[in-house]
Amino acid sequence: MKQKKLSYAKYGYFFCIPFTVAFLIFQLYPVLYTAVIGFTGLKGVGKTITDPGMGILWGDLFKNFKTVLTNGSFRTAFKNTWLIWGINFVPQVLLALLLAAIFTSTRSKIKGQGFFKVVFYMPNIITAATIAILFASFFGYPMGPMNDIFTTLGLSDGPIYFLQSKTTAKGVVAFIQFWMWYGYSMIVFISGILGISPDIFEAAEVDGATRFQQFIHVTLPNLRTIMLFSLVTSLIGGLQMFDIPQLFIVKSGPDNATLTTSCFIYNQAFSGSYMYNRAAAASMIMFLIICLCSAVLFYLMRDKDEVALHKIVKQQEKEYKKKLKLEKQGGRA
């Protein structure tokens, strides 16, 4: 007798239902609704797009987008966002790669690696509000650890208002972002290096390659995918930077020095006149920029050898199908 095979695949769909429902309600719907709001005149507390004057602007559909792109505060926020992200991302990746290379080195095994990994990763699990309060107190005026250090060392005659300088404010915010995320990048790179076949490193060592040569010619090429992941996720997170700039300095610091695009969107939507339409338009502009930048990164960091091999396989399949077609036509004749 044939035994009836039990299929458990259907239960997987049942387990997916809670996530799917939560995603549709709390993520997909808000995104689509935000996109719609960007083309409307919606503003003010308690208003909806069905109210008079709040609907879609059919006469000038892209009015909100034009207003945002010509807004001086948005341009300042856009420049600040890219600058702060760039300042913190480059040293973040360099330090993370260095630490990952040290912790995965087969020649020198550091004792207590687990402890150091936990310490380096610790800033990433501390809440942003706590970190903002910590650094605000650290650079406090007129009393704070930094002022005490400068006074003790005789570097200043009196208290210094560090956060009154635009350069210092940007630098501190960039440093905080770097300090929070280098541990996470380190863990990602370590996992990527551990996924590389040890035989490759052994062959390089037998050939007399130094540690630096192994890192340049073996580790980095095999970390292409991990590097792409880290770059794209960091880019997305950097362009959405909000918590530290918003909580660290009141009103985005001197002359909007730490104003980011996310802070600009928040101010447009929940401060003053509650311009939900402009906030939505700015959100969609940043969404499109993130998608475009991610696509460019995927294209630039693609595996060219794999692409070339894929083209060869496709060409061979095409020729094979063409050959079969000719054979069938010859057989019919």
N, C-alpha and C positions, 0 to 999 in steps of 0.2 A: 504494500500500500504506500502510496506517495504521501509523505508527510507535508503538511501545510506549513509553508515558510512564514515566519512572523516578520513583519516589517515595522520597525520602530521609527521610520523616517517621519511619519506624520506627527509624532510627539515633539519633534524638533520645531515644527511650525507652531505648535501650541505654546512652546516656551518663547518663541519669537514675538508672540502677540503683544505682551506688555511693553516691550521695547518699541515695537512698531507704532503702537497707539501713542506712547509718550513722545516719540519722535515726530509723528504727524501733528500732534497738538501743540507741543512746546518748542519745536524747532522749525519744521517745514512751514507750518501755517504762519508763525511770526515773520519768517523771512519773506514769504510771498506777500503778506499784508504790508510789510515795510516797503517792498518794491512798488506796490500799488499807491501807497501814501505819497511816495516821491513824485507822483504825477498829479497830486491833488492840491487843494488849498487848505488842507487841514491844519488848524492851529487853535490854541486855547484849550483850557481845562474842560473836560466833559463833552467835548465835541466829537462827532463822528463824520465819516465821509458822506453820510446821507443827509446831513444838515445843509441848509441853503448856503451857497458860497464855499462849501467845503469839498465839493466833488472834484472830479477830474477836470483839469484845465485844458479843455479841448482846443481853445483858441491859441494857447502857447504851452504845448505839452511838456517841453523841457525847461520851463521857466525856473523851477526850483534848482535844477542842475546848473543852469547858467548863473543864478544868483550865488550859489555856493562856490563855484569855480572862480568867480570874480571877487569873492569876499576876502578881505585882507587877513582876517583872523584865520580863515581856513588855510590860506597859503602859508602863513607863519606856522600853523600847527603841522602842516604837511612837511615842511622843511625840518622842523624840530623832530618829528617822528623818525624821518630817515636818518638824521644826524645822530640822534641818541641811540638808535638801533645799530647803526654802523660802528659807533665808538665802542659799544659794549660787545658786539658780536665777534669782531675780529680777535681781540685778546681772549675772549671766551673760548673760541674754537682752538686757538693756539695753545692755551693752557690745558684745555681738556685733552687735546692730542698728546701733549707732553706727558701728562699724568697717566693717560691710558697706556702710552708706550712704556713708561716706567713700571707700572703695575703688571703688565703682561710680559715683561722681559724674562726670557728663560735663563739669561746669564747671571743676573743679579736679582735674587729674590728678597724683597723687603719684608721684614717681620712686622706683623700687625697690620697687614694690608686691609683687613676687614674694618678695623678701627678707623683708619684714615679715609676709607671710602665713605663710611657713615658720616664722619666729620665734614668732609667736602660736600656731601649731598644734603647735609642738614639744612642749609639756608633755603633749599627748594621746598621744604615741607613746612616752614614757618609762614604764618599768614602775612599777607602783604601789609595789612594794617599795623601789625606788630613791628614789622621791619621799618615802615614809614615813621612810626613814633620813635623807634630806636635811633634812627639816623637824624631825625629832627632834633632830638635831645642831644645827640652827639655833636651836632653843629649849632647848638643853641646859642642865643644871644640874650643878655650879655654874659650868661654863665653856661658853660658846657665843657665837656672833655677837651675838645679841640682848642677852645680859648684858654683853658688851663695849661695845655701843652705849650701853646705859643707863648703864653706869659711866663711860664717856668723857664723856657729856653731863651727868653729874652728876644724873641722874634717880633714882638709887638709891645707897644707902650700901653695899650688898653684893649678892651674887648673888640673883636672883629665880627662884623655882621657878614658871615660867609655867604649866606643865601641871598644877599642883596646884589651880588654880582651874577650877571646872566651866564657867564662862562662857568663859574663855580657851580651854579644851580644845575646846569645841563650836565656837567661832569659828575656831580654827585648822583644824579638820577641814573646816568649811564653806568656808573660804578655799582650802584645797587642792583641794577638789572644783571650786570656781569656777575656779581657776587651770588645772586640768587640762582643763576642758571648754569654756571660752569660745571657744577657737580653733576647735574643731570646729563649734560653733554658728555662728560667723562664716562659715566655709566654706559651710555649708548655706544660710545667708541670702544669701550672695553668689551662689550658684548660682540661688537663687530669684529674686533681683532681675534677674539677667542673662536670665532666662527671660521677663521682662515685655517686651512690645512697646515698642521705643523711640519709636514714634509717639505713645504715650500721654504720655510725658515731654515730647516736643517740643510736643504740643498744650498741655500745662499750662504750659510755659515761654512759649509764644506768648501765652497768656492772662494772663501776668504773675505766675504763681504763684512764690512764693519757694521756696528749697530745703526749708525746714521744711514749707511747705504741700504741696509735692510728696511729701514723705516721709509726711505724715499722710494725705493724701487719695488718693494714687496708689500709693505703695509698700506701705504696711501692708495696705490692702484686697486687693491682689493677692498678698499673702504669707499669706493665710488658711490655705491648705493646708500650706504650709511651716511656719507657726507651729504648726499642729495636730500635724504630724509631730514637730517639735522638743519640744513640750510633752509629748506622749505618751511618746516615747522617753526623755526626761529623767525623767519620772515613774516609768517602769518601772525605769530605772537607779538612780534615787534611792531607791526603796523596796527595791531589792536591794543597797544600799550595804554593802560588806563589807571590801574589801581595805585601804583607808586607815584606817578606824576600828579594824580588827583589828591592823594592823601598826604604827600610829603610836604608840599609847599602850598600855602593858602593862595587861591586865585592865580594858580599857575606861575607863581614867582614874578620877578621883575620883568615888566614889558613882555609878558607871555613867554618867558624863556623856556618853561617846561610844558607849555600847552601842546598836547598831541591831538591827533585827529579824533580819537575816541573821546577825549575830554571836550573837544569842540562839539561833537555830536551830543554828548550829555548836556552841555550848557544850552544848546539850541532846543533840546527837547524838554528839559526839566527846569530851566531857569528863565526868568524874565517873561517873555510873551508866549512861551511854550510853542515854538515853531516846529511842530512834528513833521511837517512836510519837508522843511529844509534839512532836518536831522535825518530823515529817511533818504533824501537825495544824497547827502554826504555819505551815508552808510553804503548805498549802492555804488557810489563812485569808488569808495575804498574796496568794496567787494570785487568790482571789475579790475581794479589795479592789482589786487592780490592774485586773482585768477590769471591775469596777463603775465605778471612776474613769475608765477609758479610755472606756467607753460614755457616761458623762455628758459627758466632754469632746467626743466626737464629736457628741453631740446639741447641745450648747451652741454649738459652732463650725461647725455645718453651714451650708451656703449656703442661706439662706432663699429667695432668688429662684429658685434651681434647684429647690428642693423645691416651691415654688408652681407653677413651670412644669411639673414632672413631674405634679403633681395635675391641671393643666389638660389635659395630653396624655392622661392616663388617663381623665378624664371624657369627652373627645372620642371616644376609642376605644370607651368604653362606649356612648355615644349612637349612634355609627356602627354598632356591632354590633346594637344594639337596633333601629335603623332597617332594617338588612338582614333581621333576623328578621321584622319586620312586613311587609316587602315580600314575603318568601317565603310568609308565611301568606296575604297578599292574593292572590298569584299562584295558590296552590293552591285558594283559594276560587273 
